[in-house]
């Protein structure tokens, strides 16, 4: 069996300036913190980051450090964030006002489905969200033209898939092949992102041998996982 284990620093070694990355999590819940820390150590710049939100700034809920994507924003590593909710991290508003950060808001359901379309090899998704609003005529987050499609008298926006160079996800438990599961609220974007990137890395809280637990324990297939990083801290939020 292929050895998929890497240290956090090894796992992010291929991330280059200007790449597009996806980060699982919802306001820090379910984000792979040890990978975020490794990216900060690497010091990569000019990233486009796809996630539900901008993570959390230091001090939120008593946290001594920023959480999730918030660590990347704090380190000034992000040029463009594509997300659905950014109000919890003032660094995003500050960056937009200063002209140092581009922020593209995408409705949460649309964002998830665009990522899922990339994950499952679909050509795109149809959604009524945004029809008849300025969203209909705007270019999407990657500068692509949207289309309006009418089916049985109802109009939909055709939204194209959203894919990244790297997807960084968090697993509550995985086996040595990379089959993994996320507990409770940590599921959020982690499952849908696993497979929507050229390289998928998971940070695991617990690792077991192949066959050590019932295969039905897992929800995401290890075949899409390129590398496993051990030692993700216990879920804190």
Secondary structure, DSSP 8 states (H G I E B T S, - for coil): ----B--HHHHTTT--TT-EEEE--BTTBT--HHHHHHHHHHT--SEEEESSB--B-TTGGG-SS-BTHHHHHHTT-EEEEEESB-TT-HHHHHHHHHTS-EEEE--HHHHHHHHHHHHTT-S-EEE-TTTTSGGGTS--TTS---EEEEETTEEEEEE----EEEEEEEESEEETT--EE--GGG-TTHHHHTTSEEEEEEEES-EE-TTSS-GGG-SB-GGG--EEEE-------
